[in-house]
Structures are given as C-alpha cells and as structure tokens.
Amino acid sequence: MLTAIIPKLPMRDMAATRTYYTAQLDFTVVGEYGHYLILERDGLQLHFFLSSELDPKDNDGQVYIRTDNVDTLHRSLVSRGVAIHPNGGLQTKPWGQREFALLDPDHNLLTFGQAV
C-alpha cells in the first residue's frame, strides 16, 4: 500500500538549490543524478528536476510540510536569516494549523505547519 509521498519540484540551477536547502534549511544531499537532485531532512525527501527555462515568477510549485514544533523551526530559520514569505509569517490559521511559509530560489512555496 502507499507508504510516502515525495514532491518533485523544478529548479533552474542545481548548485543554487543544493546550497539553499543544505546551508539554509539543513537538508542533506542523498542523490545527484545528472539533472536530478534528491534532498532529505528528518526522513523526508524533496526531489528536484532541472528546468532551465523556468521563470520563477510563473512557478506554482508548492509543498506543505507538517512538523511537530513549528515555533522552534520558525525561530531557527529566522535566526539564520532565512527569508520568510512576506505573506507567510507564523500564525495560527482558521483551519487549525499554526504555519509559516517561505520561497526557495526558484519560488517553490514551502509551507511548514503544525496542528493546534
């Protein structure tokens, strides 16, 4: 039966994506195959494929990542200078999630949330 879901997101530059996710978000590289990059943190993977013609302003890539301590994660990222999305500051939403969001270098939207 189903055991996991792994998002596949576009990237324009593998080195820039690798650096952002490893240096800023604490992911590790677990695979790099030609124009394909696999990153992992806390047992969760994100996969990226090269899309050199991608216009970040037209990118609709989005991932919702659940966490068990959204406040600590938010504090950790902010203390490192990771830019939080201007419309995605940490807040409790009407749908019962406390969440925040950020954009990676290719404007893939990453939303981190925890049930309240």
C-alpha positions in Angstrom: 0.0 0.0 0.0 1.0 3.7 0.0 4.0 4.5 2.2 5.2 8.0 1.3 4.7 11.0 -0.9 7.7 12.7 -2.4 7.3 16.1 -4.1 9.2 16.7 -7.3 9.9 20.4 -7.8 11.5 22.4 -10.6 14.9 24.1 -10.2 16.9 26.3 -12.5 20.3 25.8 -11.0 21.3 22.6 -9.2 24.2 24.2 -7.3 22.0 27.1 -6.1 19.2 24.7 -5.0 21.7 22.4 -3.2 23.3 25.3 -1.4 20.0 26.9 -0.3 18.5 23.7 1.1 21.7 22.4 2.7 23.0 25.7 4.1 19.7 27.4 5.0 17.2 24.6 5.7 19.5 21.8 7.0 18.7 19.2 4.3 21.4 16.8 3.2 22.0 15.6 -0.4 21.2 11.9 -0.7 21.3 11.7 -4.5 22.5 13.7 -7.5 21.9 12.1 -10.9 22.6 14.3 -13.9 19.9 17.0 -13.8 18.1 15.4 -10.8 18.7 16.2 -7.1 17.4 14.4 -4.0 17.5 16.1 -0.6 16.4 14.8 2.8 15.8 16.1 6.3 14.3 14.2 9.2 13.5 11.2 6.9 11.5 13.4 4.4 12.7 13.8 0.9 12.3 16.5 -1.7 13.2 15.8 -5.3 14.2 18.4 -7.8 14.5 18.3 -11.6 16.3 20.7 -13.8 14.0 23.2 -15.6 16.5 25.8 -17.1 13.7 27.8 -18.8 11.7 28.1 -15.6 10.5 31.7 -14.9 10.4 31.8 -11.0 7.5 34.4 -11.2 5.4 31.8 -13.0 6.3 28.8 -10.8 3.4 27.3 -9.0 5.4 24.6 -7.2 4.2 24.2 -3.6 4.8 21.7 -0.7 3.1 21.6 2.7 5.4 20.1 5.3 4.0 19.1 8.7 6.2 19.5 11.7 5.8 18.7 15.4 7.3 22.0 16.6 6.6 24.8 14.1 7.6 27.6 16.5 11.1 26.2 17.1 11.6 25.6 13.4 10.5 29.1 12.6 12.8 30.6 15.3 15.7 28.5 14.0 15.2 29.6 10.4 14.7 33.3 11.2 17.8 33.3 13.5 19.8 32.1 10.5 18.5 34.8 8.3 16.2 32.7 6.1 13.6 34.9 4.5 10.1 34.2 5.4 7.4 34.8 2.7 6.1 38.4 3.2 2.5 36.9 3.3 3.5 33.8 5.2 4.5 34.9 8.7 4.0 32.5 11.6 0.3 32.5 12.6 -2.5 30.2 13.6 -4.9 29.6 10.7 -8.7 29.1 10.9 -8.2 25.5 9.6 -6.4 24.5 12.8 -2.8 24.8 11.7 0.0 27.1 13.0 2.1 27.7 10.0 4.6 29.9 8.1 5.9 29.8 4.5 9.0 30.7 2.5 10.1 30.7 -1.1 13.1 28.8 -2.3 15.4 30.4 -5.1 13.0 29.2 -7.8 9.9 30.4 -6.0 8.7 26.9 -4.9 6.5 27.7 -1.9 7.3 25.7 1.2 4.7 25.9 4.0 5.5 24.4 7.4 2.6 23.7 9.7 1.6 22.0 12.9 -1.9 21.1 14.1 -3.1 23.2 17.1 
